[in-house]
Amino acid sequence: MIIIIQLMHPTSTRTPARMNEDTIVRIELTEVAIPFKKEVQEVMQGSGNGLGMAIPAEEPWLGGDFVICRLFSASGKAGMSEAFVWLPESGVSPRGIVETIQDDMAPFVLGESAFNTERLMTRLNNNVARNEIAKGLLDSACFELKAHLVGRSVADLLGGAQIRELPLAALVPLHNDTATMVFLAKYWHEQGSRTIRVKLGENIERDVEIMGAMREALGNEVRLRVDYNQAYSTWDAIAAVNAIERFRIEVAEQPAKASNYLAMAEVQKRVNVPLMAHEGCFSLDEIHQLHALGAIGAIGINGERPGGLSAAVRAIHFAEQNGLGVVLHNQPTGLGSVWQAHLGAAFHPSLHYDMELFGHVMLEHDLLKAPLNYSGATLTLPEGAGWGVELDIDALDRYSVRPTTVIE
């Protein structure tokens, strides 16, 4: 079932657009909830709060919530994208994204050329404050749409793929049993992962115990990074990061509260490990502010942060100019994974860190007709126009939480 909404787009404020083949005529938005695999839920239940991390959220986390966007042109071509949200981090729900696009953004999208992404983002920024996730959802779908219109891949539109096999980091959730965490890390290393990301933040003594056991079990050739999920106050964060520095940590994610940029800056001044903001960074402006304060040594990017491919490219260029590494990281469905693959393939020399993708490990379905190739702890960039993948419409219907919203 679908809900169709017809809008009058604000053509009176601009020169009327001719109905060319690249004109956007239809937006489809589907809210989706995909459960985590049973074995993933069981492992996560082994942490104190049942979330597999130190974030103090109280709601059970049993799966991923997404918005799938499809933009259609007058020629019948379509471009797809996704947004992955979780209220304790993103501050917005799938329903909120859909309503914002439907009520406030769609009038600027319908009737516009898919190639006019800069013009579209300028108008959206001028008329709708913040809402980077919703804007990015539209921006990324435009990229695939225009790729289909010219018969090329999204990576080609970004300058061309420089690598086709993208190395992946593995994730080890926080667990009450250190031996279980080490077992998972060793398993992923045996599968080919050269980088392991470890969830920490229960307390400093436990952090040291976990990372000491990790380094002893994995040896010196494996790269280790950690994620605190805002676990510590300013001074405890300084002590926590310094306590595990001897285990050669390549990056530490969000040790202090997301909203406290000054705390992050104080921590970064007093530790040698590069910090990365996650829960506290959703826009290009916030990246610039964090860097200006000296609060980060690396930038984290995904489909939601800082909002779409256009903003992601700007963030990567900013990182290059300021000597910062880039971590592409997310736990999306297949659409979000190929988003990251095309971006990572085009800008691989600028990243400096193995990318993180965990959706295929955690979610019971990736919404694609054919699975992506994750063999050897890498992700292979798909061939073909656009993202190079096909959406599984039956799966989309099965995991949708309400009828697709259609705006035209």
N, C-alpha and C positions, 0 to 999 in steps of 0.2 A: 504494500500500500504506500502511496505517496501523497504528500500535501503540496499542492501547486499554488504559488502566490504570484500574482502578476503585479509588477511595479511600473510606475511611470518614472523613468530615470530622468535626472535633471538636465535634459538637453538644452533648456532655456539658458543655462549658465555658460554654455560653450557653443562652439560651432557644431551643428548637427553632424554626426558621423554617418558616412555612407555605409551601407550594409555590404561590406567586403567579406571575403571568405574567412578573414581573421577576426571578424567582429564577434565578441562574446555575446551570446544570446540566451544562455541558460546556465544556472548554477544549481548543482545538486549537493546537498549536505546530509550526510548520514552519521548519526551518533551510534557508536559501537562500544560494546563491553566484551572483552575477551578474557576468560579466566586464565590464571596461571596453571601450568601443568601441575598435577597432583604432587609429583616428587619435589617440585619447586616450593609449593605451599608447605610441605612437610619440613623441608630444610629451614624455611623462614620461621616456622613455628619454634625452632630450636633457639631463637634469640629471646631475650627477656620480654620484649614487647610484641613478639610475633611478626615483626616487620623485616627482620634481617639487617637492621641498621639502627643507628642511635637516635634518629629523629623522633621527637616526643609526640607523634601523632597517636590518637586513640582509636580511630576507626580501623577495623581489619582491612588489610590490603590483599585482596584475593585475585586481582587481575588488573588489566590495563583498560583505561577509558580513552577513546579516540573520537576524532571527527574526521571523516573521509570526505574530501571535496572533489567534485568533478565539474570542470568548466567546459562548456560546449560552444563551438564556434558556428557561424552561419553555414560553414561547409560541412558540418557534421563531425569534425575532428574534436577530440576530447583531451583534456589534460587533467591529471590527478595529483593529489597531495594528501597528506595526513597531518594531524596534530595530536600529540600524546599529552594528556594532562592528568595531573593528580593534585587535588585541592591543597594539601599541605605544602606543596611546592609552587604550583602554577597560579594558585589563587583564582582560578576560573574553571568552570565546568564545561563539558561538551555542549550542554544546553545554552549556557551563556555565550559561547562562541557562535553557535548557530543563530541565536536571536540577534546578536550584534551585527553579524553579516546581513541577515535578513532585513533588519529594521534600519540599519545605519550605513552599511557599506555597499550593499548590492546596487543602489542607484548609481554609484560611481563606477561600477564594474560592467554592468550591462550596457551594451552599445559601444564599449571601448575596444580597441584593437588589442589582441593578446601580446603584440610586440611592444606596446606602450607601457611597459612595466614601471619605468621611471616616472612617467606622467601619472600613472595610476597610484603609485605609492605616495607621490607628492600630494595628490588630491586627498587621499585617505588620511595622511598625516595632518593636512590642513584642516580637515573636517571632523576627525575622530581622534581624540587624544589617546595615547598609550595603545592598549590592545594589540601588542606586537604579535601575539600568537595568531590571532584572526587574520591580521594583515599578511603575516608570513604564509599562512595557509593558502591565501589567494595568490600571492606572489609566486610560490612554488608551483602551483597548478598552472599558472600562466607560462612558466618555463617549459613544462612538458607539452602544453598545448602548442606553443610556437615551435618546439622541436618537431612535433608531428606535422605541423604545417609545412616545414621545409624538409622533412624526411631525414632528419639527423638526430643524434643522441643529445641528451641534455649536456653531457660532458663536452661534446663538440661546441655547444653554445658557450660553454665556460672557458674555451680555449683549447680543448682537446685533452684526452686522457693521457697522462704521463706514466701511468702504471695500470695494470689490469688485475693484479692479484694484491689485494689490500690486507696487510697483516692486522690481526685483531688481538686486542687484549682480552683477558678473561676476568670474570668477576667472582669474588668469594664473599658471600654475605657474612655478617656478624652472627656468630653462633655461640651458645654457652660452652660448647666443647671445642677447645683449641685443636685437638686432634682431628676433629671433623673438618675444620677449616683448612688445616694442612693437607688432609686427604684430598679435598676438592682442588686445592692449588696444584698438587702433584698430578692429579688427573688431567687438568687443563694443560699443564706443561707437557705431559706425555702426548697430548693431542696436537702439540705444536705451538702453543702460545708462548711467546717470548716475554710477555708483559702480564703481570697479575695485579689486578686492582682489589684491594682488601678494605672491607668496611670495618671501621674502628669507632671508638668513642664511648665505650662503657665506662672506663676509667683509665688513667695513665698507666698504672701497673699492668693492667690487662693488655693494653696496647703494646707495651714492651714485650710481654710474654708472647703475644701472637706474632709480632713481627720478628722477634728473635727465632721463634720456631720456624717461621716461613723461610728466613734466610738460611738457616741451618739445613732445612730439608731440600731447598731448591738450589743451593749453591750461589755462586756469584754471577753466573751468566744471565740469570733471569732479572728483568727489571721489575721493581715493585713500586706501586703508587697506592695511596690511601685516600679514603673518603670518610670524613668525620660527621657529615650531615648536621653541622651546627652544634656539635655536642658540648663545646666548652666556652667558658668565659674567656675574656682576653688573656689574662695571665695564665690560666690553666692551659689555654691553647698554645701559648708560647712554650710552656713546660712540656706539653704533650708532643709537639713537633720536634723539639730539641731532644727529647728522650729517645726517639726512634731514628734520628738522623744517621746514627752509626750503621744502620742497616741499609744505607744507600737508597733513600727514597727519592724517586724522580719528580714527584709532584704530590702535594697534599691538598685535597679538595675541601673547601668550606669548613675550616676548623671552628670558626666563630659564627655568631648569629648573622643570618642573611641580611638583615636590615642595618647592621652596624658596620658601615664601611670604615669608620675610624678604628674599630677594633681589628678588622682585617689588616689595616695599614700598620697598626702597632705590632701585630704578630709578624707580618712580613719583614718589618725592620729588624726584628730580633731573632729571626731564624734564617738558615741558609737554604732550606728546601723551598722551591717555588710554590706559591699558593695559587689555587684556582678557585674562583667563585662559581657557584652553581645556583643554589636556591636564591641567591641575592643578585642575579644578573640576567636581565631579560631584554635589554636594549643596547644599541650602539652607544647611546649617551652614558649608560651605566658602565659599559666597558671603558670608555674614555675616563670617566670619573674615578673608577677603581685604579686605573693605571696612573692617573695624575696624582692620586694619593699615595702611590707606592704600595698598594694593597694586594697586587697580584703579580705573579711571575709567569703565568700561563693563562690562555683564554680558552674557555670551554664553549663549544658551538654545537648546536643541533637544529632540527627543524623549527623548534619553538624559540630558540635563543640564538641570535638576537631577532629572529623573525623572518624566515624565508631565505631563499637563495641570494637575493640581491644584498640583503644585510649581511649574510654570512660571508660573501665575497669581500665586502667592505671590511669586515672584522679581520679576515685573514690578511688583507693588505695592511691594515693597522698593525697587526702583530708583526709582520715582516719589517715594517718601518721602525718598530720600537723594540726589536730584539726579543719578542715573546714567542714561546712555543704555542701550538694550537692542539687541543684535544677535541676530536670529533667524538661525541659520546651520546648514546641514547639506548632505549629499550623498546623500539617501535615495532610495528607490523612490517611486512615486506615493503610497503610503500616508503616508510620512513628509512628503512635500511638502504634501499636503492638511492634515495635522496642523498644519503650520506656517502654512498659509494661513488656516485658521479662527482660530488664535490671533492671528496678525498682523492679520486683519480686525477682530477684536473689540477689540484693544488698540492699533490703529495710532497714535493720538495720543501714546501713552506710549513709543514705540520710539525715535524720533529718528534711526534709521539705516535705510537700505534693507536688506531682508533678503537673505540669501545662500541660494541653492538651486542645487546643481550636479549632482544625480543625473540629471536629464533630459539633461544635456550629456555626462556621463561613462559612464553605464550603458547597456548594449545593450538593456535592457528595463525598463519601469517597473512591471510586474506588474498594470497596469490594462487593462480591456477597451477603454476609450476614453481616449486621451491627454488630459492637462490642456492648457489653453490658455496658452501662454507667449509669445504674440505681443507685439511691441513692448517686449521686456525687462520684461514684467510677468507676474504669475501671476493669472489670473482665478479668483475663488472659485467653485467649482462650485455649481449649484443642487441642491436636493433634501434629503431627510432624511439624518441622519448626516453622514458626510464628503461625500456627494454623488457617490461613485464606486463602481464595481463591480470587484471583484477578478477577474483573469483566472486561473481555476483551472487551465487548461491550462498557462499560463506558470509558475504556482506549482509544478506538478508537474515541469515541464521543468527548472527551475532548483533544485529541492530537492536537498539532498545526502544525505538519508536519509528514511525514511518519516515522515509526520506523526505526532507524539505526541498522542494523544487521552486526556484525563483526564476521568473522569466518576464 
